[in-house]
């Protein structure tokens, strides 16, 4: 009877656990008080922040009511699994319970993590074990139920595992090794799906994602916009860039200045560049080299702390958000970046369980393997997991090390709308953009001898000449669906002029190249009244290509045919940079009547890139205006995004250029400009002192006009040219067929 009474009393009191308020302590304090670490072949030890002091701030942020997520980027052997996952779990179980979902990269990894790390943490941590439900049905390989009702689930990335359920806590580990993390079964990114599971808990919910970098870094021209910005990669670093971007800083033991324990190898000042090392590592004693070169140095005073002082440096280190600075007295100044995501990126030099010598040795071994076999796998692995850096392929590193970025050599004071005195021609490229933000994107170059260029204008045409829904407004441009929208190019480009340094003299475009590829047209929904007012009839076909051909024919009829060129990229890698073709056949018996520049975009890209890498002005060199900056260049007329688009493509080892950013218009314009100048014969000129009038100096150039002549021409030119409408065939009523009467047979 007493046993039954005791059991009943235990069951009745077990619910009390769910009614207890959270214990007021930080996550790191909770882990220290409750988590016992048991590794095979090692003694049981209490988790302590003394070994990994850099974990304290990220762990405590997991209880923040001001943040919805924590992102931690770090190399292997930092103790992040014990602190961020097991420490967080043990604190939640004992002090602040809530259903928790921990996601591993696969089902097998989830089983391994459950059977080893999680099971041992619960079994050997008395305070955590005491909370575990005693019923055998409440626990299995992937699920553990606790007495107060908290459910711990270990899962892997599938839609069924990350949707349909609500959790207070969600943790995602090693996200850069999860193949479908960018799109889980077509439902979206794993991080955002996981974060959605905690929404019901509002500020009490929290999502954690941690990993070492694993996604490739493929933009050799990238430069950070802020001190803590990460390279433009996918995966964990893209999430870090959405955060407030903390980095870990040490205080020099000699000069007391603070410096970043940066990811990568930049603190190893004894380490020569890779080009020199590649000549040495095949025959050198790598262990001896690593011992000599594996010393970090303070970038302020150059002092080299011994390896035994790393623990002291870590103990005195601190996390600094992007936008802030710290002086030797520890005073922090600046405006920190604000985000709902707390982000932390730790360099391999600070990792507790990895020595500085080991980091350098693994790097040298990777270089040696690359030098012997050409394989970059070892280099990639050590860069990601030892240094805590994304890996850039070697052929892109060589491009980076030998290239001066156009952003760095951009020129302050390069005027907009004004062709410089060296100009021999003005060329215009038009990139056609569709979708929700449909527009004609336009870039204007002034061209001098040898094909040297100056960017003198860049703008977007977003309004058509059609009547909009509101009085006095124009409808948004739609190049794919409305043939008449293309006539805005005639008005704003073919009839336009640009100023010159010579008083009262302006210059027209010698050539205009227009992209002829794009989306298909959409069904027309305009009212009959609106359709009636259009100057160009809607034809049976639609789409960018068809409308481009139709516009060329109208421009040719108005006398502009010799200045307009349509452009299309070809798929043949062996084709020349540019060749002329004829297209536009109408009907089965028609004749091609529209000239088209069919271009090899890879070869054009190579030529443009050679000009961008040229350090001094000359053939193919492009002068770019400096971007607008409130302090250094308030009069600038392009943005930083202009240069982001210029650096949006990279060349692979097979010679193929690939986009690494969604927006690449600036680079595309430079490609189209190159094709146009090939067509205009600019690169075939041998003697620039003897040229046709269309390429003569400004004072004698045949494309120049006075301001008065230009105004008179515009005043006498209709702004909306009428295009003859086809006469519809007469409507003939169908003849009624006489039917024989049924009475005729009688």
C-alpha angles and dihedrals in degrees: 000000000000091000091053090048092050092049092049091049091050091051092048093050097042092082089062089081090067092053097052114107118240115278110248105238136108122263091250091051090048091051092048092051098045114021122090116188116215118182122180109268093009132096121259112263136181114248109254134183089217090083095046107020092165089069095064098080096046091046094050091048088064087077094048116131090198096060132059097197145018122214118195122187116187144136126256121283095037096116092245095138093053094044106035100033110023095030092049091047095050092048092049094048094050104029113018113016124199135143109282131200119195115190123204125189096258143001091260092051090047090054092047093048091048096047096046118023101024098037093048093046091054097040098048098037105081096198092051094043090052090061094052117109113252094215111104092216091062095069136053138144095294103023135058125180122199129209095253092054100262113145120207114196128186111202145153132235111286129124092248091054097048102037138057096030133086123227132174092210128035123180125186117192130200092358094173090065093053107101098206098037092115092056122009108208091324094303100105141267117339093230094055093043090051093046090052089062091066097048095100090063091055110192092000093062122087138188123199127194123179136173146133112254113276108157119096123259106219107166110092091178096058119122122182115253091206130025094256101038113127124225116272101266133133124249126035096355093055087055090047090054088058090057136073088270110227120193127191117248131197127205114230111244091218110037095020093224117139122241135173122265083222127199113250129028104299094113092057095086094173091062112101121218119281094253091062094041092053088064092052110036097072092066104019129100097254096193090055092045091051092050091053097042098038095093124110122213137203109253090214103052103006095236117154115218115207118249091253089067094062091093090054092048091051093047090055095040127109140193116249122195123226113274096035135098132197129208130209091271091058095250112149119210135176138059112292120223110256121219140147086235120073109213131194129182118187124192123228092242089072097048108123098212098047127070126223090238090055092053092054094042093053090049092051091048089053091051091048091053090048091049092051103038109011090240116139097187096102092045091051093048096050093043091054103038104027103033098030092230134125112250123245115199114248096245089057092047089057090052090049094049094050099040132091106208116237086226089062095049097040112136125240111218098029099146125231119233091011123108110213121239092260090063119126097168143002118227129189130202123197121199114195115220123189137183126063093334097045115174148135106255110206132194125181126204130189108215126209135180117316090017096289108161142202122198104226104165143018125176144143127236108214103156125074127206091249121110112263130220092264123058113264094017131109122227118250113268117261110181093180099052107030118054091191091061088074091067088077086075089059091051100042102033115018092045094038128101134197127220124253133201088254112093115254093001125118132176132222126216112273090202139010119198118196129191109241099188125089150099129334121256124265127231112279117249102172120125121260088249092056093046091051092059097053116110095215123055118237106247127210093257124059141179136093097286095049092044092048091055092048092050092050090055091052092047090049090051088056092052100261098106095106091057100047126081127177118217134209131171116232130215099220107104092198095052120111121264092261137357133176120245135168122232140157103088111179114211128343094294098037127116128238106252106164119086114223132190106223105198140193100227094194094056091043089051091051091053093047091047091052089055092047091052093048107113098205134039118272140092111008094359114142121207111214127196115243113254121256114271125173092228111023100031114011091160094057116128103197127064133226087258088068089066093040087060090048090056095043098107133057133192119244126213089260091059094253119132117223132192115243094176130047093233116060103149097126093053090044090053091052089051092050091047090054091052091048093051090050088054092047090053094239093139092051095062109113100179117033090191089066110048138133117272092258089065097037123120114284096263091059102026115130092216094063124099134179119253091247093052091049092051092047091050092050092047091055096045120087111238093217109037115212115237118204112253118220112251108246116234116258115268110245119193112233115256116250112237114226113237122210112247118242088228092067092080093058 
